[in-house]
Structures are given as structure tokens and as C-alpha cells.
Amino acid sequence: MNIIKTLKKYESKGMHNNLPIIWKEAEDSYVWDGEGKRFIDFSSTICVTNTGHSNPEILKAIEKQCEKGMIASYTFATEERAKFIEKLCKFTRFDKVFLASS
């Protein structure tokens, strides 16, 4: 399968065109293509990518949340969201924060 060709045929254009790099694996802030070339992942603006790929601490937290059978987005009230926002405000010294998906 020609992945780039298939995506160009069936996927609508978003805000930008993607680079013609086909990710095969990722760890921390790096991604590798099928030829073993390593790239710094500068795409970390969507959801949790900026925490690093394959981050064991984050993976454990995601697994723990999945076991509850509840994956809440940034719009619904949950204890986890309240704790995160409080911690984020203390860390950044902001009075308030606004969570968004990008």
C-alpha cells in the first residue's frame, strides 16, 4: 500500500499538508520512519503528544483511567480534570487556564 497516495486520495486537506514521512515508531520526542531515520516530533500540539511518545508514567495514567471505563474530554467535569487544572495553575502561576484540543 502506498500510504501517502492513499491519504491524498481519501483524506480531506486540513489546516496544513503533512510532510511525506510515514511514522513507524515513536519514543519520547522522537519518531522514526520505515527506513530508520529519526526525526524530532514537532507536531506535539494535539492532545497528549507533547508529553512524549511511550512515556511510561503517562501510559500508566491512561491505563488507570481506561479501567474506569470513562474517557472524558476537556469539556466535562471530572475529578481528574479538576486536579490537573489546579496543578497546572500552581505550576504556571496563572489564576485560570483554558483547556482546548490543540
C-alpha positions in Angstrom: 0.0 0.0 0.0 1.3 3.5 -0.9 0.3 5.2 2.3 0.9 8.8 1.1 -1.0 8.2 -2.1 -3.9 6.6 -0.3 -4.1 9.5 2.2 -4.0 12.1 -0.6 -6.9 10.3 -2.4 -9.2 9.7 0.6 -8.4 12.3 3.3 -9.6 15.9 3.0 -7.0 18.6 3.5 -6.8 20.1 6.9 -5.1 23.2 8.0 -1.8 22.1 6.5 -0.3 19.5 4.3 1.6 16.7 6.2 5.2 16.0 5.5 5.7 12.8 3.4 7.1 11.0 6.4 5.4 7.7 7.4 5.8 7.1 11.1 6.7 3.6 12.1 7.5 4.1 15.8 8.0 6.8 18.4 9.6 7.3 21.8 9.8 10.4 23.9 10.1 13.4 21.5 11.3 11.3 18.5 9.7 9.4 15.7 11.3 7.0 13.2 10.3 6.2 9.7 10.4 2.8 8.0 14.0 3.4 6.9 15.1 4.0 10.5 15.6 7.8 10.1 15.0 9.6 13.3 13.0 12.9 13.5 12.2 15.3 16.3 8.5 15.3 16.7 7.5 19.0 16.3 3.8 18.0 15.9 3.2 17.9 19.6 0.2 20.4 19.6 -2.6 17.9 19.6 -3.9 16.2 22.7 -1.2 14.5 24.7 1.5 14.1 22.1 3.6 16.8 23.9 4.0 14.5 26.9 6.3 12.3 24.8 5.5 9.1 23.0 5.6 5.9 25.0 6.0 7.8 28.3 5.6 5.0 30.9 4.2 7.4 33.5 1.6 8.7 31.1 0.8 5.2 29.8 0.0 4.1 33.4 -2.2 7.0 33.9 -4.1 6.4 30.7 -4.5 2.7 31.6 -5.8 3.6 35.0 -8.3 5.9 33.5 -9.4 3.4 30.9 -10.0 0.8 33.6 -12.7 3.2 35.0 -14.5 2.9 31.6 -14.6 6.6 31.3 -12.5 8.8 28.9 -13.6 12.4 29.5 -12.6 15.2 27.2 -11.6 18.6 28.3 -15.2 19.8 28.4 -16.8 17.6 31.1 -16.3 17.9 34.8 -14.2 15.1 36.3 -12.1 14.8 39.4 -9.0 14.2 37.2 -9.7 17.4 35.2 -10.1 19.4 38.4 -6.8 18.1 39.8 -5.0 18.7 36.5 -6.2 22.3 36.2 -5.4 23.1 39.8 -1.9 21.6 39.4 -1.4 23.5 36.1 -2.4 26.8 37.6 0.0 26.3 40.5 2.8 25.3 38.2 2.3 28.2 35.8 1.3 30.7 38.4 -1.8 31.6 36.4 -5.1 32.2 38.1 -7.0 30.4 35.5 -6.4 28.2 32.4 -8.5 27.3 29.4 -8.1 23.7 28.0 -8.6 23.1 24.3 -7.8 20.2 22.0 -5.0 22.0 20.1 
